[in-house]
Amino acid sequence: MKVGFLINPVAGMGGKVALKGTDGEDILRRALELGAEPAAGARAEEAVKAFAESAGDCLFYSPSGVMGADLLKKYGIRTEPLFEPSAHTTPADTKRAAKMMLERGVALIVFAGGDGTARDVCAVVGESVPVVGIPAGVKIHSAVYAKRPGAAGILVGRFLLGLAKRFASAEVVDIDEEAFRDNVVRARLYGYMKVPDDREFMQDRKIGSGGTAAEEAAELAAYVAGCMEPGTLYLVGSGSTTMRLLERLEVDGTLLGVDAVMDGRLAGRDLTEAEIKKLLAGIERERRALIVTVIGGQGHIFGRGNQQLSPDVIRMIPKENITVIATPAKMAQLFGKSLIVDTGDSSLDEELQGYFPVVTGRARKIMVKIS
């Protein structure tokens, strides 16, 4: 069997430094100036570990170096390099790789990146061959990605062993990152790709909120605002539900960033990981709190659009001081599925597993499993 494999090395670098993505050379340069470090390689390695034993005599085609070949060879996987990518990889490198994979007759394409990477692969591949996306970007609204890197590896392993029999069309969605940084979500459907039909391991597309959910969010925000304790620093994660809370508090927060509130006043706006850690360091541990919401339709609470809330940050906050809020409408969109944590630290993900209360309204909570 022939398989294509590629990594977008710059995917996800904008997350911890609050840049909402890394589309464009200027933003990538800014991310580097802020101290961003590559993360896609480590995410891809989690997946490779999971399917390496199933690779057998399969031949993998991949660009040289950090775009994939080095990682495959590290795990003894039979690899044929396609080309030497440019020093600073671009969407053109991704599209070139996808085109060459199709020319070599691959049965599957595996790629690590975000929505921009999926968009580039889709432009070349469409639904001609199945794909599995390893989540390594910031937003990851598209339904062509697995829930976690390890889940992607399991899916690839099943495919290599001939156990993947059913496939489905999945949406490739990307947003305007410039508008995104200005708190405007402008999404666009770019096409479809064929993925394993496996709801256990593949993520669903992100679903937006409707009118009813907005009313529920306003009621929820009023209740949560009334429960906030004086003298406690609250980190407030990204999302429309948490934005209603900030509006209720009458503070100038961000829709798509991480803000900090204390005693009804804004203590930090659109914070980077480093800024959050510095802020928390000056607060007693029991006075540190975090409020996050659920990604509609997907169920993620960490690892999608809020990478500023890194494993280091989450560990600085007592688990009992982490509050998950979501409207009844948003929870109904999950159809009883578990919530998902994908922090990038497997040991922390395991620590966070179990049943967790989700606040859905005035004095209303439901127990939901985190997996």
N, C-alpha and C positions, 0 to 999 in steps of 0.2 A: 504494500500500500504506500502511496505517496501522499505526503501531508505538507502543507505550507504553514510556516510559523514566523511571526514577526512581533517585535516590540517597538512601540513608540517611546523612545527613551525620555522624552520631555513630558509625557503625559502625567498629570497630577501634581506637577511641581508648583503650581499656583495655589494649591489648597491651603497649606499651613500658613502661607504668607498673605492670605485673604485676597488673592487676586481672581478668584472664581474660575480659573482656567489658565491655559497657556497658549491660546490661539494667537499667532502673530509674533514676529520677531521682537517687536518692542516690548510686549508683555513678558516674553521669555527673558529678555535682558533685565527687565525690572525685577522679575522673580529672583534671578541670580543675584542682583544687587541687594535684595532683601535677605539673602542667605538661604534660598530654597535649594534643596538637594534632590537629586533624582530618586524616584520611588518606584517607577514602573518595573525595573529589573527585579527588585525584591518581590514585587507582587507576582510577576511572571514566574519566578522561581518556585513559589508556593504551588503553582499549577503544575509545573514540570515535575516536581517531586512526586505529585500524585499520579502522573501517568507514565513516568519513566520506565517502570517495570513492564508496562503493557506495550511499550514501543517495539520490542522484538527486532525484527529485521526491516521494519518500516523505514522508508527513506524520507527524511525531512528536508525541505528546501527553505532556506532562510537567508536574509541578508547577513553579511559578515558582522563581526564585532558585537556591539551592544544592541544591535537591532535583532539579535536572536541566536546567531550561530555559536557564539562563545558559550552561552548558557546551555544549549543543547549538548555541545561537546563535553561540558563539565559533567554531565550525567550519562556520558557514554552513548548518547543517541546518535545513530547514523545520520550524518548531516552533509548536505551539499550546499556550499555558499552560493548565493545568487549573484551578488555584486558587493562592492565596497561602498557603503553609504557615505554621504558627505559628512564632514566633521560636525556640522550642526544640522541634524536631520530635519527634513521638511515634509509636508504632505506629498510632495512629488516622489520622495523615496518610498513612502507607503504605497502609493498608487503603482509605482514601477514594480515593487515587489509583488503586489497582488496580480498584476498582469503577467509577470514571468511565472508565477505559480500556476495560473490557469494554462499557460502555454505548455507546462510540463505535465499537465494532466492530474493535478492533485485531487484527492477525494474529499479533502477537508482543509479548511484554512482556520488557523488559530491565531488570534492577535490580542495583544495587550495594549490597552489605551483607554480613551474616553469617547465621548460622543463625536468629537472631531475625527478621531481615528476610524470609528465605525462608518462615518460619512465618507471618508476617503476610500475605504475598502469597498463599500457599497457602490460607489461610483464606477468601479471596475467590475466587481463580481456579481452584483445583483443577487438573483436567486439561482445562479448557475450551479453552485456547489454549496454544501452546508458549511456553516461557520460556527465557531465558539469564541465569544469574547471574554477575555480575562479582565475584570474591572480594575483599572489602574488610573483613571482620570479623576476629575473633580466632581462633575455633575452626574454623568452616567444615567440619563433619562431613557436611553434606548433599551429595547427589550431583547437585544442580541447578546447581552452580557449575562454571565452567571451571577448568582447572588454574592459569591465570594471567589477569590482565586482558587482555593482548594476545591470548591464545587466545580469550577471550570475544568480543573485537572481530572476530576472523577468522570465528567462527561466525555472528555477526550479519551480517557482510558477505555470507557465503554464502547466508544466508536471504534477504536483500534482493535478491540476484541470482537467486533461484529455484533455487539449487544444493543446498539442504537438502531432501532428499526423505524421509528416514526419521527417525522420532522414537520415543522410548522413555519409559516411566514411570520416574521417578527419585524416591528417597526424600527426604523432608524430615524431618530429625532435629534436635532441639535438646536441650540439657541444662539441668539446674537449676544456674544460675550460683552461687547461694549455697552449695550443696553442693560445687560445683566448686572454690570458693575454700577449702573445707575438705578438699581432696584426695579428694573423693568424686565419681565419675563416675556420674551418674544420667541416662541418655539415654532419650528417648521419641520414638517415631515419630508425626509429626503429619499425615502424608498423603503424597500423591504429586503431582508435576507432570510435564508433558510437556516433554522436552528433546530437542535434536538427538542422534541416535544416532551419536555420533562419539567413539570411545575415544581418538583422538589428542589431542583438545582438552578434552573433558569429564573432570572428575575422578570417581573412584569414591567410594562411601560409605566411611566409616571402618569398619574391622573390628577388633573386640576380640580379645584373646588368650585361648587355651584352656589346658587343663591341661598339655598337652605343652609348649606355649610357655613356661609358667611354670618348668618344670623346666629347659628349655634356657636360660632367662634367668638362673637361679641359677648354672648352670655358666659362662655367659658372663661374669656379674658377677665371679665368682671369678677368672677369667683376667685380665680387664681391671684389676681391683684390684691384682693381682700385677705388672702392667706399669707401674703409675704410678710416676713418678720423683720422688725427694725434691727439694725446692726448687722444684717447678713448681706453678703455680696452675692448677687444672683447673676450668673452668666445666662444669657438668653440666646439660644441657637437660632439658626435661620429658618425661614418658612412663613407662610401667610398666617398660620394660626398663632405663632409666637409674635408676629408683627402686630396682631390685634391686641396682644397684651401690652406691648410697648406703647401703642396708641392710647390704650386705656390709662396708662401711667403718665401720658402726656410728655413722653421723652422722645427725642429725635434719634431713634434707632434705625437699623437697617433691615430691610426685608431679607437680604441674602447673605448677611454677615453674622458675626457673633458679637453681641454687645454685652455690657455689664451695667447693672443697676444696683444701687444701694440707697435705702431710705427714700425711695421714690425719685431719686435723681440719677441721671446718666453718669456712670463712673468710667466708661470706656466705650468707644464706638468703632465698629468694624475692625475688631482686634485680630492681630496675627497670633500664632501660637506663642511666640516669644513674649508678646505683650501680655497675653493672658497669664502665663506662668509668673511673670514679674508682678502682676496685679495680685494674684492669689498668694504669692509669697508673703505679702504684707498683711494677710488676714488669717486669723486663727482658723484651724482646720474645721472646727464644728460650725464656723460662720461662713463656710463656703458652700454655695448651692448652684445647681444647674437645672435649667428648664429647657427641654427639647421637645420637638414634635415628630410626627411620623410622616415619612414620604408617602404621599397618596398613591395607592395602587401597588406600591412596592413593599412597604413595611419597614424600610431601614430607619433606624434612629441615629446610628453613627456610621460614618464612612461614605456618605453621599452628600456632597455640597457643604460639609462642615468639618473638613479635615483639620481646621484650626483646633478642634477638640480632639487633640492627639491622645495616644495612650498615656503619655506623661501628664497631660492636663486632667484626663478622667481620673487617674489614680490620685490626684491631689484633692479630689472631692469625695467625701464619704458617700458610699453607695446609697444610704438612706436619704441623702440630700439631693439625689437626682430625681427630678420629676418629669414624667412623660405626659404630655397633654395632646389630646386629639379630639375632634368633634365626633359625635356618633356617626355622622355621614362618612367621615374619613375611615373610621373603623369598619363600617359596613362594606366599604370598597375592598377590604382585604378578604372578605368572605371566610372569616375564621382562621386565616393563615397566621403563622407566628410572626412576631417582629424579628428584625434582623440586625445584628451588630457586625460590622466589618471594619474594625478599628485599625487593622494592619498589624495587630499583635495577637496572635492566636491564643496565648495564655490569658490575656485580658478578655478576649471574646468568650472563653470558657468560664471565666469568673462571673461574667455578666449574664450567663445563661440561667434559665429558670423562669418562674412566674413573677411578673412585675405588675404593679398597679398602674393603670393608665387613667388619668383624670379626664372625664368626658363632659363634665358640666357641674352645676352647683351641687356640691356634696354627692357627686356621682363618680364612682370608680368601677373599672372592670379589671379583672385579673387576666393578663395576656401572657402567653409563653414567649420568651426570647430564645431564639435558637441561632 
